[in-house]
Amino acid sequence: MPNKHEDFVKAFKFANDKHWDHTRKGTSIPYIAHPMAVASLVMESDGNSDEVIAALLHDVLEDCEEVSLADIESEFGRRAADIVSGLSDANPSPGETKAPWKERKLAYLEHLATVEDDSILKVSCADKLHNARSILSDLNDPKLGLAVWDKFKASRDETLWYYDSLVEILKRRLPESRLATELAATVAAFRSGN
């Protein structure tokens, strides 16, 4: 949990400002709800200050062109910036486009399989768990159901492959983690209901 209330508030404000006009895929839910949920999961898993700050900021490099790693380091320190960098599957320079979905996901899975920083694994697992919970919730919504798969750039089968791969890696890398256990159960639930 953050040691300094001011750092947490500053990180929340930074994330909120950068994601201000973003919404969750296919919804009207403000995007900031996602980093807030990820930060909460990290806090509940005894996350330290840098892990919680990184959870709040985990998507700003990927989703906000005007944010650089140097900006994060300058505002929140090298450790938080290193975690955020390790969570990003794409960080194109201004004007560049992201690599294709499958290429990015394969590289990210390889990174998770070998990264030596447990903070990156913990925050990544919290991020993927919140996303998996959202998928399961959408699948259980009678108004949405199987149409949930239409929200993604990848096909249903590709998305299932990605989450199965995440579970395999994170359960192996974080064998004692409640987050990894819940991720596995959530993915199993949405896999059976798809």
Buried (B, 14 or more C-beta within 10 A) or exposed (E): EBEEEEBBEBBBEBBBEBBEEBEBBEEEEBBBBBBBBBBBBBBEBEBBBBBBBBBBBBBBBBBBEEBBBEBBBEBBBEBBBBBBBBBBBBBEEEEEEEBEBEEBBBEBBEBBEEBEEEBBBBBBBBBBBBBBBBBBEBBEEEEBEEEBBEBBEBEEEBBBBBBBBBBEBBBEBBEEBEBBBBBBEBBBBBBEEB
